[in-house]
C-alpha cells in the first residue's frame, strides 16, 4: 500500500454514548484485543487513550453536520513505532466496525479516513454522518 510521506497517523475517534467510561474502555479493549491500563489501551498495532470530551453538549451532539464534535467521548489513537501502516489502518477499521455493530455512534477524524470503512463514518460532501443513531 502506498502511503504518502505527509500522512499524519494520529486519529481522533469520536464516540457518542451515554454508557459510563468504564464500559466504553472495556468494550474498546475487547474490540482490539488490547491490554488496558486505566484509560489507555494498547495492542501490537496501536495505543489509544479514552478522553471525556470537554466540548460535550447534550443538544449540540444531535445537530448536523458536525454534532459528532460534541460527543461524550473520543479516543486519541496512534500507531506503535515501526508498525506497517496497513496493519494500523486495519486495527482502526476493526475498532470502528465493532463500535458500529454494537450500536455506538462513532466517527473517525484523521488524514486517512478514505482508508477506513464508510470513510470513517462521515460523508464530507454532504456533511452526513454515515452511522445513524439508535
N, CA, C and O atoms as a Tinker XYZ file with bonds, in Angstrom:
   536  protein
     1  N      0.842000   -1.170000    0.000000    73     2
     2  CA     0.000000    0.000000    0.000000    64     1     3
     3  C      0.892000    1.239000    0.000000    63     2     4     5
     4  O      1.824000    1.346000    0.796000    81     3
     5  N      0.598000    2.162000   -0.891000    73     3     6
     6  CA     1.343000    3.415000   -0.956000    64     5     7
     7  C      0.784000    4.398000    0.065000    63     6     8     9
     8  O     -0.405000    4.715000    0.055000    81     7
     9  N      1.646000    4.866000    0.930000    73     7    10
    10  CA     1.256000    5.832000    1.945000    64     9    11
    11  C      2.049000    7.102000    1.693000    63    10    12    13
    12  O      3.280000    7.077000    1.703000    81    11
    13  N      1.355000    8.216000    1.468000    73    11    14
    14  CA     2.076000    9.476000    1.255000    64    13    15
    15  C      2.956000    9.812000    2.456000    63    14    16    17
    16  O      2.616000    9.502000    3.597000    81    15
    17  N      4.083000   10.444000    2.181000    73    15    18
    18  CA     5.030000   10.790000    3.238000    64    17    19
    19  C      4.461000   11.768000    4.259000    63    18    20    21
    20  O      4.901000   11.790000    5.408000    81    19
    21  N      3.492000   12.571000    3.851000    73    19    22
    22  CA     2.989000   13.617000    4.730000    64    21    23
    23  C      1.741000   13.215000    5.523000    63    22    24    25
    24  O      1.089000   14.075000    6.114000    81    23
    25  N      1.402000   11.927000    5.542000    73    23    26
    26  CA     0.229000   11.482000    6.293000    64    25    27
    27  C      0.521000   11.538000    7.784000    63    26    28    29
    28  O      1.538000   11.026000    8.252000    81    27
    29  N     -0.378000   12.162000    8.516000    73    27    30
    30  CA    -0.320000   12.174000    9.972000    64    29    31
    31  C     -1.131000   10.976000   10.439000    63    30    32    33
    32  O     -2.323000   10.894000   10.141000    81    31
    33  N     -0.526000   10.058000   11.154000    73    31    34
    34  CA    -1.192000    8.825000   11.555000    64    33    35
    35  C     -2.045000    8.968000   12.806000    63    34    36    37
    36  O     -2.732000    8.022000   13.192000    81    35
    37  N     -2.015000   10.121000   13.441000    73    35    38
    38  CA    -2.876000   10.348000   14.603000    64    37    39
    39  C     -4.341000   10.275000   14.169000    63    38    40    41
    40  O     -4.703000   10.771000   13.102000    81    39
    41  N     -5.170000    9.662000   14.993000    73    39    42
    42  CA    -6.600000    9.568000   14.697000    64    41    43
    43  C     -7.385000    9.926000   15.955000    63    42    44    45
    44  O     -7.099000    9.440000   17.049000    81    43
    45  N     -8.359000   10.770000   15.771000    73    43    46
    46  CA    -9.287000   11.118000   16.843000    64    45    47
    47  C    -10.621000   10.476000   16.481000    63    46    48    49
    48  O    -11.221000   10.807000   15.458000    81    47
    49  N    -11.076000    9.562000   17.318000    73    47    50
    50  CA   -12.282000    8.804000   17.028000    64    49    51
    51  C    -13.346000    9.180000   18.060000    63    50    52    53
    52  O    -13.238000    8.836000   19.237000    81    51
    53  N    -14.371000    9.889000   17.597000    73    51    54
    54  CA   -15.449000   10.349000   18.471000    64    53    55
    55  C    -16.447000    9.224000   18.710000    63    54    56    57
    56  O    -16.854000    8.536000   17.773000    81    55
    57  N    -16.838000    9.042000   19.959000    73    55    58
    58  CA   -17.821000    8.019000   20.339000    64    57    59
    59  C    -18.894000    8.703000   21.167000    63    58    60    61
    60  O    -18.609000    9.294000   22.208000    81    59
    61  N    -20.134000    8.616000   20.694000    73    59    62
    62  CA   -21.216000    9.236000   21.438000    64    61    63
    63  C    -22.098000    8.167000   22.057000    63    62    64    65
    64  O    -22.789000    7.428000   21.356000    81    63
    65  N    -22.065000    8.098000   23.348000    73    63    66
    66  CA   -22.869000    7.136000   24.090000    64    65    67
    67  C    -23.109000    7.679000   25.491000    63    66    68    69
    68  O    -22.351000    8.509000   25.994000    81    67
    69  N    -24.161000    7.200000   26.099000    73    67    70
    70  CA   -24.427000    7.562000   27.485000    64    69    71
    71  C    -23.885000    6.501000   28.444000    63    70    72    73
    72  O    -24.067000    6.608000   29.657000    81    71
    73  N    -23.217000    5.476000   27.901000    73    71    74
    74  CA   -22.580000    4.473000   28.764000    64    73    75
    75  C    -21.463000    5.131000   29.561000    63    74    76    77
    76  O    -20.887000    6.133000   29.136000    81    75
    77  N    -21.164000    4.551000   30.731000    73    75    78
    78  CA   -20.091000    5.129000   31.531000    64    77    79
    79  C    -18.729000    4.801000   30.905000    63    78    80    81
    80  O    -18.590000    3.902000   30.076000    81    79
    81  N    -17.758000    5.561000   31.338000    73    79    82
    82  CA   -16.417000    5.487000   30.755000    64    81    83
    83  C    -15.809000    4.086000   30.899000    63    82    84    85
    84  O    -15.128000    3.603000   29.995000    81    83
    85  N    -16.062000    3.441000   32.044000    73    83    86
    86  CA   -15.522000    2.098000   32.282000    64    85    87
    87  C    -16.046000    1.104000   31.251000    63    86    88    89
    88  O    -15.290000    0.276000   30.742000    81    87
    89  N    -17.335000    1.186000   30.945000    73    87    90
    90  CA   -17.920000    0.271000   29.964000    64    89    91
    91  C    -17.330000    0.514000   28.575000    63    90    92    93
    92  O    -17.046000   -0.434000   27.843000    81    91
    93  N    -17.147000    1.780000   28.217000    73    91    94
    94  CA   -16.604000    2.125000   26.900000    64    93    95
    95  C    -15.166000    1.635000   26.767000    63    94    96    97
    96  O    -14.819000    1.026000   25.754000    81    95
    97  N    -14.328000    1.886000   27.762000    73    95    98
    98  CA   -12.915000    1.473000   27.648000    64    97    99
    99  C    -12.803000   -0.047000   27.627000    63    98   100   101
   100  O    -11.946000   -0.588000   26.928000    81    99
   101  N    -13.644000   -0.741000   28.372000    73    99   102
   102  CA   -13.636000   -2.212000   28.346000    64   101   103
   103  C    -14.033000   -2.730000   26.970000    63   102   104   105
   104  O    -13.421000   -3.663000   26.451000    81   103
   105  N    -15.066000   -2.120000   26.377000    73   103   106
   106  CA   -15.503000   -2.526000   25.046000    64   105   107
   107  C    -14.394000   -2.299000   24.022000    63   106   108   109
   108  O    -14.126000   -3.166000   23.190000    81   107
   109  N    -13.758000   -1.146000   24.080000    73   107   110
   110  CA   -12.675000   -0.823000   23.149000    64   109   111
   111  C    -11.536000   -1.822000   23.300000    63   110   112   113
   112  O    -11.011000   -2.320000   22.305000    81   111
   113  N    -11.155000   -2.113000   24.524000    73   111   114
   114  CA   -10.073000   -3.051000   24.781000    64   113   115
   115  C    -10.388000   -4.433000   24.209000    63   114   116   117
   116  O     -9.537000   -5.050000   23.568000    81   115
   117  N    -11.603000   -4.917000   24.439000    73   115   118
   118  CA   -12.013000   -6.215000   23.892000    64   117   119
   119  C    -12.045000   -6.191000   22.365000    63   118   120   121
   120  O    -11.696000   -7.179000   21.720000    81   119
   121  N    -12.461000   -5.071000   21.791000    73   119   122
   122  CA   -12.595000   -4.960000   20.334000    64   121   123
   123  C    -11.276000   -5.079000   19.594000    63   122   124   125
   124  O    -11.238000   -5.574000   18.468000    81   123
   125  N    -10.191000   -4.629000   20.218000    73   123   126
   126  CA    -8.892000   -4.682000   19.547000    64   125   127
   127  C     -7.932000   -5.658000   20.225000    63   126   128   129
   128  O     -6.728000   -5.640000   19.969000    81   127
   129  N     -8.488000   -6.516000   21.100000    73   127   130
   130  CA    -7.667000   -7.475000   21.844000    64   129   131
   131  C     -6.498000   -6.762000   22.511000    63   130   132   133
   132  O     -5.341000   -7.170000   22.403000    81   131
   133  N     -6.846000   -5.679000   23.207000    73   131   134
   134  CA    -5.823000   -4.843000   23.805000    64   133   135
   135  C     -5.620000   -5.088000   25.283000    63   134   136   137
   136  O     -6.386000   -5.807000   25.925000    81   135
   137  N     -4.586000   -4.484000   25.804000    73   135   138
   138  CA    -4.264000   -4.507000   27.220000    64   137   139
   139  C     -4.647000   -3.147000   27.800000    63   138   140   141
   140  O     -4.210000   -2.106000   27.309000    81   139
   141  N     -5.459000   -3.170000   28.837000    73   139   142
   142  CA    -5.981000   -1.949000   29.438000    64   141   143
   143  C     -5.129000   -1.542000   30.639000    63   142   144   145
   144  O     -4.765000   -2.372000   31.472000    81   143
   145  N     -4.821000   -0.247000   30.708000    73   143   146
   146  CA    -4.176000    0.348000   31.874000    64   145   147
   147  C     -4.841000    1.686000   32.107000    63   146   148   149
   148  O     -4.523000    2.667000   31.435000    81   147
   149  N     -5.766000    1.733000   33.056000    73   147   150
   150  CA    -6.536000    2.951000   33.291000    64   149   151
   151  C     -7.379000    3.266000   32.070000    63   150   152   153
   152  O     -8.191000    2.445000   31.644000    81   151
   153  N     -7.192000    4.444000   31.508000    73   151   154
   154  CA    -7.963000    4.872000   30.325000    64   153   155
   155  C     -7.186000    4.650000   29.035000    63   154   156   157
   156  O     -7.587000    5.133000   27.976000    81   155
   157  N     -6.072000    3.917000   29.120000    73   155   158
   158  CA    -5.248000    3.600000   27.955000    64   157   159
   159  C     -5.422000    2.135000   27.567000    63   158   160   161
   160  O     -5.607000    1.267000   28.420000    81   159
   161  N     -5.359000    1.884000   26.274000    73   159   162
   162  CA    -5.402000    0.526000   25.740000    64   161   163
   163  C     -4.297000    0.426000   24.699000    63   162   164   165
   164  O     -4.084000    1.348000   23.912000    81   163
   165  N     -3.596000   -0.703000   24.704000    73   163   166
   166  CA    -2.581000   -0.914000   23.680000    64   165   167
   167  C     -2.651000   -2.355000   23.193000    63   166   168   169
   168  O     -3.056000   -3.263000   23.919000    81   167
   169  N     -2.249000   -2.531000   21.960000    73   167   170
   170  CA    -2.099000   -3.847000   21.347000    64   169   171
   171  C     -0.848000   -3.774000   20.471000    63   170   172   173
   172  O     -0.164000   -2.751000   20.488000    81   171
   173  N     -0.528000   -4.810000   19.713000    73   171   174
   174  CA     0.710000   -4.744000   18.917000    64   173   175
   175  C      0.717000   -3.651000   17.842000    63   174   176   177
   176  O      1.782000   -3.315000   17.324000    81   175
   177  N     -0.447000   -3.090000   17.498000    73   175   178
   178  CA    -0.536000   -2.151000   16.383000    64   177   179
   179  C     -0.678000   -0.690000   16.779000    63   178   180   181
   180  O     -0.212000    0.204000   16.073000    81   179
   181  N     -1.328000   -0.453000   17.918000    73   179   182
   182  CA    -1.588000    0.939000   18.292000    64   181   183
   183  C     -1.746000    1.092000   19.795000    63   182   184   185
   184  O     -1.848000    0.125000   20.551000    81   183
   185  N     -1.760000    2.352000   20.184000    73   183   186
   186  CA    -2.060000    2.737000   21.559000    64   185   187
   187  C     -3.141000    3.792000   21.484000    63   186   188   189
   188  O     -3.143000    4.642000   20.593000    81   187
   189  N     -4.060000    3.726000   22.433000    73   187   190
   190  CA    -5.131000    4.720000   22.433000    64   189   191
   191  C     -5.471000    5.132000   23.846000    63   190   192   193
   192  O     -5.162000    4.437000   24.814000    81   191
   193  N     -6.116000    6.285000   23.939000    73   191   194
   194  CA    -6.490000    6.871000   25.223000    64   193   195
   195  C     -7.918000    7.375000   25.113000    63   194   196   197
   196  O     -8.245000    8.135000   24.201000    81   195
   197  N     -8.781000    6.949000   26.053000    73   195   198
   198  CA   -10.175000    7.389000   26.071000    64   197   199
   199  C    -10.287000    8.687000   26.867000    63   198   200   201
   200  O     -9.879000    8.754000   28.027000    81   199
   201  N    -10.844000    9.715000   26.229000    73   199   202
   202  CA   -10.941000   11.046000   26.819000    64   201   203
   203  C    -12.408000   11.445000   26.951000    63   202   204   205
   204  O    -13.199000   11.243000   26.029000    81   203
   205  N    -12.766000   12.014000   28.105000    73   203   206
   206  CA   -14.076000   12.644000   28.247000    64   205   207
   207  C    -13.980000   13.973000   27.501000    63   206   208   209
   208  O    -13.113000   14.797000   27.791000    81   207
   209  N    -14.867000   14.169000   26.553000    73   207   210
   210  CA   -14.819000   15.353000   25.700000    64   209   211
   211  C    -15.258000   16.592000   26.483000    63   210   212   213
   212  O    -16.406000   16.675000   26.919000    81   211
   213  N    -14.354000   17.548000   26.662000    73   211   214
   214  CA   -14.690000   18.801000   27.354000    64   213   215
   215  C    -15.742000   19.596000   26.594000    63   214   216   217
   216  O    -16.433000   20.430000   27.179000    81   215
   217  N    -15.869000   19.342000   25.285000    73   215   218
   218  CA   -16.852000   20.046000   24.460000    64   217   219
   219  C    -18.198000   19.329000   24.411000    63   218   220   221
   220  O    -19.088000   19.741000   23.666000    81   219
   221  N    -18.359000   18.258000   25.196000    73   219   222
   222  CA   -19.618000   17.505000   25.191000    64   221   223
   223  C    -20.788000   18.441000   25.455000    63   222   224   225
   224  O    -20.747000   19.293000   26.342000    81   223
   225  N    -21.848000   18.251000   24.643000    73   223   226
   226  CA   -23.063000   19.043000   24.813000    64   225   227
   227  C    -24.249000   18.180000   24.408000    63   226   228   229
   228  O    -24.304000   17.669000   23.289000    81   227
   229  N    -25.200000   18.021000   25.327000    73   227   230
   230  CA   -26.339000   17.129000   25.125000    64   229   231
   231  C    -27.118000   17.468000   23.860000    63   230   232   233
   232  O    -27.474000   16.568000   23.100000    81   231
   233  N    -27.384000   18.735000   23.623000    73   231   234
   234  CA   -28.179000   19.125000   22.446000    64   233   235
   235  C    -27.329000   19.218000   21.185000    63   234   236   237
   236  O    -27.741000   18.740000   20.128000    81   235
   237  N    -26.153000   19.824000   21.279000    73   235   238
   238  CA   -25.321000   20.029000   20.089000    64   237   239
   239  C    -24.864000   18.722000   19.468000    63   238   240   241
   240  O    -24.638000   18.665000   18.259000    81   239
   241  N    -24.721000   17.664000   20.267000    73   239   242
   242  CA   -24.247000   16.388000   19.715000    64   241   243
   243  C    -25.229000   15.796000   18.717000    63   242   244   245
   244  O    -24.860000   14.930000   17.924000    81   243
   245  N    -26.479000   16.254000   18.748000    73   243   246
   246  CA   -27.512000   15.743000   17.849000    64   245   247
   247  C    -27.648000   16.584000   16.580000    63   246   248   249
   248  O    -28.367000   16.196000   15.659000    81   247
   249  N    -26.971000   17.720000   16.520000    73   247   250
   250  CA   -27.069000   18.613000   15.364000    64   249   251
   251  C    -26.219000   18.116000   14.201000    63   250   252   253
   252  O    -25.193000   17.467000   14.403000    81   251
   253  N    -26.645000   18.421000   13.006000    73   251   254
   254  CA   -25.895000   18.082000   11.805000    64   253   255
   255  C    -25.378000   19.369000   11.183000    63   254   256   257
   256  O    -26.050000   20.392000   11.307000    81   255
   257  N    -24.264000   19.381000   10.544000    73   255   258
   258  CA   -23.474000   18.218000   10.173000    64   257   259
   259  C    -22.380000   17.848000   11.176000    63   258   260   261
   260  O    -21.826000   16.753000   11.084000    81   259
   261  N    -22.052000   18.721000   12.127000    73   259   262
   262  CA   -20.862000   18.496000   12.946000    64   261   263
   263  C    -21.151000   18.169000   14.405000    63   262   264   265
   264  O    -20.318000   18.423000   15.275000    81   263
   265  N    -22.309000   17.614000   14.675000    73   263   266
   266  CA   -22.669000   17.267000   16.045000    64   265   267
   267  C    -21.723000   16.279000   16.694000    63   266   268   269
   268  O    -21.561000   16.278000   17.915000    81   267
   269  N    -21.093000   15.435000   15.881000    73   267   270
   270  CA   -20.171000   14.440000   16.438000    64   269   271
   271  C    -19.052000   15.088000   17.247000    63   270   272   273
   272  O    -18.501000   14.459000   18.151000    81   271
   273  N    -18.708000   16.339000   16.932000    73   271   274
   274  CA   -17.654000   17.045000   17.668000    64   273   275
   275  C    -18.017000   17.255000   19.133000    63   274   276   277
   276  O    -17.152000   17.531000   19.964000    81   275
   277  N    -19.308000   17.120000   19.442000    73   275   278
   278  CA   -19.803000   17.319000   20.804000    64   277   279
   279  C    -20.160000   15.994000   21.471000    63   278   280   281
   280  O    -20.900000   15.970000   22.455000    81   279
   281  N    -19.630000   14.884000   20.931000    73   279   282
   282  CA   -19.833000   13.554000   21.500000    64   281   283
   283  C    -19.295000   13.505000   22.933000    63   282   284   285
   284  O    -18.446000   14.307000   23.320000    81   283
   285  N    -19.797000   12.567000   23.692000    73   283   286
   286  CA   -19.389000   12.453000   25.099000    64   285   287
   287  C    -17.905000   12.075000   25.256000    63   286   288   289
   288  O    -17.234000   12.550000   26.172000    81   287
   289  N    -17.402000   11.218000   24.355000    73   287   290
   290  CA   -16.023000   10.731000   24.457000    64   289   291
   291  C    -15.315000   10.831000   23.115000    63   290   292   293
   292  O    -15.941000   10.995000   22.068000    81   291
   293  N    -14.000000   10.730000   23.174000    73   291   294
   294  CA   -13.222000   10.480000   21.964000    64   293   295
   295  C    -11.986000    9.675000   22.333000    63   294   296   297
   296  O    -11.517000    9.705000   23.470000    81   295
   297  N    -11.477000    8.965000   21.358000    73   295   298
   298  CA   -10.238000    8.217000   21.504000    64   297   299
   299  C     -9.132000    8.944000   20.762000    63   298   300   301
   300  O     -9.333000    9.404000   19.638000    81   299
   301  N     -7.972000    9.051000   21.380000    73   299   302
   302  CA    -6.764000    9.518000   20.700000    64   301   303
   303  C     -5.977000    8.264000   20.361000    63   302   304   305
   304  O     -5.545000    7.538000   21.257000    81   303
   305  N     -5.787000    8.006000   19.068000    73   303   306
   306  CA    -5.163000    6.763000   18.625000    64   305   307
   307  C     -3.894000    7.067000   17.832000    63   306   308   309
   308  O     -3.883000    7.937000   16.960000    81   307
   309  N     -2.837000    6.342000   18.147000    73   307   310
   310  CA    -1.585000    6.474000   17.410000    64   309   311
   311  C     -1.000000    5.090000   17.160000    63   310   312   313
   312  O     -1.159000    4.185000   17.979000    81   311
   313  N     -0.321000    4.928000   16.021000    73   311   314
   314  CA     0.303000    3.626000   15.754000    64   313   315
   315  C      1.519000    3.423000   16.649000    63   314   316   317
   316  O      2.161000    4.386000   17.068000    81   315
   317  N      1.824000    2.179000   16.932000    73   315   318
   318  CA     3.055000    1.877000   17.646000    64   317   319
   319  C      4.238000    2.088000   16.707000    63   318   320   321
   320  O      4.113000    1.950000   15.490000    81   319
   321  N      5.352000    2.413000   17.272000    73   319   322
   322  CA     6.555000    2.692000   16.484000    64   321   323
   323  C      6.920000    1.510000   15.592000    63   322   324   325
   324  O      6.946000    0.363000   16.038000    81   323
   325  N      7.200000    1.807000   14.333000    73   323   326
   326  CA     7.669000    0.810000   13.388000    64   325   327
   327  C      6.586000   -0.087000   12.802000    63   326   328   329
   328  O      6.891000   -1.008000   12.045000    81   327
   329  N      5.337000    0.166000   13.138000    73   327   330
   330  CA     4.258000   -0.697000   12.638000    64   329   331
   331  C      3.924000   -0.342000   11.188000    63   330   332   333
   332  O      3.922000    0.829000   10.810000    81   331
   333  N      3.646000   -1.347000   10.399000    73   331   334
   334  CA     3.249000   -1.163000    9.000000    64   333   335
   335  C      1.919000   -0.407000    8.956000    63   334   336   337
   336  O      0.974000   -0.811000    9.634000    81   335
   337  N      1.816000    0.678000    8.179000    73   335   338
   338  CA     0.574000    1.456000    8.133000    64   337   339
   339  C     -0.676000    0.615000    7.852000    63   338   340   341
   340  O     -1.727000    0.873000    8.438000    81   339
   341  N     -0.585000   -0.368000    6.983000    73   339   342
   342  CA    -1.769000   -1.162000    6.651000    64   341   343
   343  C     -2.282000   -1.929000    7.871000    63   342   344   345
   344  O     -3.489000   -2.130000    8.006000    81   343
   345  N     -1.387000   -2.359000    8.756000    73   343   346
   346  CA    -1.808000   -3.058000    9.978000    64   345   347
   347  C     -2.503000   -2.091000   10.943000    63   346   348   349
   348  O     -3.480000   -2.447000   11.601000    81   347
   349  N     -1.988000   -0.884000   11.011000    73   347   350
   350  CA    -2.606000    0.157000   11.842000    64   349   351
   351  C     -3.997000    0.512000   11.303000    63   350   352   353
   352  O     -4.959000    0.582000   12.067000    81   351
   353  N     -4.098000    0.732000   10.005000    73   351   354
   354  CA    -5.403000    1.042000    9.395000    64   353   355
   355  C     -6.400000   -0.080000    9.654000    63   354   356   357
   356  O     -7.567000    0.181000    9.947000    81   355
   357  N     -5.952000   -1.313000    9.550000    73   355   358
   358  CA    -6.834000   -2.457000    9.796000    64   357   359
   359  C     -7.326000   -2.477000   11.240000    63   358   360   361
   360  O     -8.486000   -2.798000   11.499000    81   359
   361  N     -6.462000   -2.141000   12.162000    73   359   362
   362  CA    -6.839000   -2.111000   13.572000    64   361   363
   363  C     -7.895000   -1.032000   13.829000    63   362   364   365
   364  O     -8.894000   -1.292000   14.500000    81   363
   365  N     -7.682000    0.162000   13.305000    73   363   366
   366  CA    -8.658000    1.247000   13.470000    64   365   367
   367  C     -9.970000    0.874000   12.776000    63   366   368   369
   368  O    -11.048000    1.147000   13.302000    81   367
   369  N     -9.883000    0.256000   11.607000    73   367   370
   370  CA   -11.075000   -0.176000   10.877000    64   369   371
   371  C    -11.866000   -1.202000   11.680000    63   370   372   373
   372  O    -13.091000   -1.122000   11.764000    81   371
   373  N    -11.173000   -2.151000   12.259000    73   371   374
   374  CA   -11.825000   -3.180000   13.065000    64   373   375
   375  C    -12.523000   -2.564000   14.278000    63   374   376   377
   376  O    -13.638000   -2.952000   14.626000    81   375
   377  N    -11.867000   -1.615000   14.906000    73   375   378
   378  CA   -12.468000   -0.941000   16.056000    64   377   379
   379  C    -13.743000   -0.208000   15.642000    63   378   380   381
   380  O    -14.774000   -0.336000   16.302000    81   379
   381  N    -13.677000    0.556000   14.555000    73   379   382
   382  CA   -14.864000    1.263000   14.067000    64   381   383
   383  C    -16.015000    0.293000   13.782000    63   382   384   385
   384  O    -17.155000    0.534000   14.180000    81   383
   385  N    -15.706000   -0.786000   13.102000    73   383   386
   386  CA   -16.723000   -1.775000   12.745000    64   385   387
   387  C    -17.360000   -2.382000   13.991000    63   386   388   389
   388  O    -18.577000   -2.560000   14.042000    81   387
   389  N    -16.546000   -2.701000   14.993000    73   387   390
   390  CA   -17.090000   -3.242000   16.249000    64   389   391
   391  C    -17.974000   -2.213000   16.956000    63   390   392   393
   392  O    -19.041000   -2.555000   17.468000    81   391
   393  N    -17.538000   -0.975000   16.982000    73   391   394
   394  CA   -18.344000    0.075000   17.612000    64   393   395
   395  C    -19.700000    0.176000   16.923000    63   394   396   397
   396  O    -20.739000    0.143000   17.582000    81   395
   397  N    -19.689000    0.297000   15.603000    73   395   398
   398  CA   -20.941000    0.441000   14.852000    64   397   399
   399  C    -21.856000   -0.756000   15.030000    63   398   400   401
   400  O    -23.056000   -0.594000   15.250000    81   399
   401  N    -21.301000   -1.960000   14.938000    73   399   402
   402  CA   -22.149000   -3.156000   15.021000    64   401   403
   403  C    -22.736000   -3.342000   16.415000    63   402   404   405
   404  O    -23.704000   -4.082000   16.589000    81   403
   405  N    -22.156000   -2.674000   17.405000    73   403   406
   406  CA   -22.682000   -2.744000   18.765000    64   405   407
   407  C    -23.531000   -1.528000   19.119000    63   406   408   409
   408  O    -23.924000   -1.353000   20.272000    81   407
   409  N    -23.810000   -0.694000   18.129000    73   407   410
   410  CA   -24.712000    0.435000   18.334000    64   409   411
   411  C    -24.084000    1.722000   18.830000    63   410   412   413
   412  O    -24.799000    2.659000   19.184000    81   411
   413  N    -22.762000    1.785000   18.862000    73   411   414
   414  CA   -22.094000    3.026000   19.273000    64   413   415
   415  C    -21.936000    3.950000   18.066000    63   414   416   417
   416  O    -21.260000    3.583000   17.105000    81   415
   417  N    -22.542000    5.137000   18.091000    73   415   418
   418  CA   -22.248000    6.106000   17.034000    64   417   419
   419  C    -20.773000    6.532000   17.157000    63   418   420   421
   420  O    -20.341000    6.984000   18.218000    81   419
   421  N    -20.021000    6.388000   16.087000    73   419   422
   422  CA   -18.590000    6.690000   16.125000    64   421   423
   423  C    -18.149000    7.261000   14.785000    63   422   424   425
   424  O    -18.578000    6.808000   13.724000    81   423
   425  N    -17.278000    8.270000   14.859000    73   423   426
   426  CA   -16.753000    8.915000   13.660000    64   425   427
   427  C    -15.266000    9.178000   13.861000    63   426   428   429
   428  O    -14.853000    9.735000   14.878000    81   427
   429  N    -14.466000    8.771000   12.876000    73   427   430
   430  CA   -13.023000    8.990000   12.912000    64   429   431
   431  C    -12.676000   10.289000   12.199000    63   430   432   433
   432  O    -13.198000   10.577000   11.122000    81   431
   433  N    -11.796000   11.063000   12.805000    73   431   434
   434  CA   -11.275000   12.287000   12.199000    64   433   435
   435  C     -9.761000   12.105000   12.080000    63   434   436   437
   436  O     -9.038000   12.155000   13.075000    81   435
   437  N     -9.292000   11.891000   10.835000    73   435   438
   438  CA    -7.874000   11.643000   10.617000    64   437   439
   439  C     -7.533000   11.862000    9.145000    63   438   440   441
   440  O     -8.418000   12.022000    8.305000    81   439
   441  N     -6.242000   11.865000    8.854000    73   439   442
   442  CA    -5.777000   12.075000    7.475000    64   441   443
   443  C     -6.050000   10.886000    6.560000    63   442   444   445
   444  O     -5.951000   11.011000    5.340000    81   443
   445  N     -6.390000    9.741000    7.132000    73   443   446
   446  CA    -6.546000    8.532000    6.329000    64   445   447
   447  C     -7.970000    7.982000    6.364000    63   446   448   449
   448  O     -8.175000    6.774000    6.246000    81   447
   449  N     -8.946000    8.863000    6.526000    73   447   450
   450  CA   -10.354000    8.446000    6.601000    64   449   451
   451  C    -10.776000    7.629000    5.392000    63   450   452   453
   452  O    -11.575000    6.701000    5.523000    81   451
   453  N    -10.249000    7.962000    4.208000    73   451   454
   454  CA   -10.646000    7.242000    2.997000    64   453   455
   455  C    -10.195000    5.785000    3.026000    63   454   456   457
   456  O    -10.691000    4.978000    2.240000    81   455
   457  N     -9.268000    5.429000    3.912000    73   455   458
   458  CA    -8.800000    4.049000    4.049000    64   457   459
   459  C     -9.694000    3.246000    5.002000    63   458   460   461
   460  O     -9.547000    2.029000    5.117000    81   459
   461  N    -10.608000    3.921000    5.676000    73   459   462
   462  CA   -11.443000    3.286000    6.699000    64   461   463
   463  C    -12.821000    2.937000    6.150000    63   462   464   465
   464  O    -13.259000    3.533000    5.166000    81   463
   465  N    -13.508000    1.987000    6.764000    73   463   466
   466  CA   -14.882000    1.677000    6.344000    64   465   467
   467  C    -15.763000    2.924000    6.443000    63   466   468   469
   468  O    -15.645000    3.706000    7.386000    81   467
   469  N    -16.645000    3.099000    5.455000    73   467   470
   470  CA   -17.571000    4.244000    5.415000    64   469   471
   471  C    -16.837000    5.581000    5.556000    63   470   472   473
   472  O    -17.382000    6.543000    6.098000    81   471
   473  N    -15.611000    5.628000    5.068000    73   471   474
   474  CA   -14.772000    6.831000    5.154000    64   473   475
   475  C    -14.681000    7.357000    6.588000    63   474   476   477
   476  O    -14.634000    8.567000    6.811000    81   475
   477  N    -14.655000    6.453000    7.538000    73   475   478
   478  CA   -14.539000    6.832000    8.939000    64   477   479
   479  C    -15.869000    7.171000    9.588000    63   478   480   481
   480  O    -15.918000    7.511000   10.770000    81   479
   481  N    -16.953000    7.081000    8.817000    73   479   482
   482  CA   -18.278000    7.313000    9.383000    64   481   483
   483  C    -18.879000    8.668000    9.090000    63   482   484   485
   484  O    -19.939000    9.002000    9.619000    81   483
   485  N    -18.216000    9.460000    8.253000    73   483   486
   486  CA   -18.698000   10.812000    7.975000    64   485   487
   487  C    -18.540000   11.107000    6.493000    63   486   488   489
   488  O    -17.463000   10.912000    5.928000    81   487
   489  N    -19.606000   11.574000    5.864000    73   487   490
   490  CA   -19.549000   11.926000    4.448000    64   489   491
   491  C    -19.281000   13.425000    4.353000    63   490   492   493
   492  O    -20.175000   14.240000    4.581000    81   491
   493  N    -18.053000   13.776000    4.016000    73   491   494
   494  CA   -17.660000   15.195000    3.963000    64   493   495
   495  C    -18.434000   15.989000    2.917000    63   494   496   497
   496  O    -18.651000   17.187000    3.099000    81   495
   497  N    -18.849000   15.359000    1.838000    73   495   498
   498  CA   -19.553000   16.084000    0.784000    64   497   499
   499  C    -20.941000   16.534000    1.226000    63   498   500   501
   500  O    -21.365000   17.649000    0.924000    81   499
   501  N    -21.644000   15.665000    1.938000    73   499   502
   502  CA   -23.000000   16.028000    2.352000    64   501   503
   503  C    -23.058000   16.473000    3.802000    63   502   504   505
   504  O    -24.074000   17.010000    4.243000    81   503
   505  N    -21.971000   16.256000    4.556000    73   503   506
   506  CA   -21.993000   16.582000    5.970000    64   505   507
   507  C    -22.834000   15.594000    6.764000    63   506   508   509
   508  O    -23.231000   15.873000    7.895000    81   507
   509  N    -23.102000   14.450000    6.173000    73   507   510
   510  CA   -23.976000   13.475000    6.805000    64   509   511
   511  C    -23.164000   12.426000    7.538000    63   510   512   513
   512  O    -22.181000   11.907000    7.010000    81   511
   513  N    -23.578000   12.117000    8.751000    73   511   514
   514  CA   -22.955000   11.029000    9.478000    64   513   515
   515  C    -23.441000    9.744000    8.845000    63   514   516   517
   516  O    -24.644000    9.548000    8.670000    81   515
   517  N    -22.519000    8.873000    8.502000    73   515   518
   518  CA   -22.872000    7.625000    7.837000    64   517   519
   519  C    -23.234000    6.543000    8.865000    63   518   520   521
   520  O    -23.605000    5.431000    8.488000    81   519
   521  N    -23.129000    6.861000   10.142000    73   519   522
   522  CA   -23.567000    5.937000   11.176000    64   521   523
   523  C    -24.775000    6.553000   11.847000    63   522   524   525
   524  O    -24.659000    7.572000   12.527000    81   523
   525  N    -25.928000    5.945000   11.662000    73   523   526
   526  CA   -27.145000    6.505000   12.259000    64   525   527
   527  C    -27.169000    6.238000   13.758000    63   526   528   529
   528  O    -26.549000    5.297000   14.255000    81   527
   529  N    -27.881000    7.066000   14.441000    73   527   530
   530  CA   -28.055000    6.923000   15.897000    64   529   531
   531  C    -29.166000    5.940000   16.177000    63   530   532   533
   532  O    -30.032000    5.701000   15.336000    81   531
   533  N    -29.133000    5.371000   17.373000    73   531   534
   534  CA   -30.224000    4.486000   17.800000    64   533   535
   535  C    -31.503000    5.283000   17.973000    63   534   536
   536  O    -32.538000    4.720000   18.329000    81   535
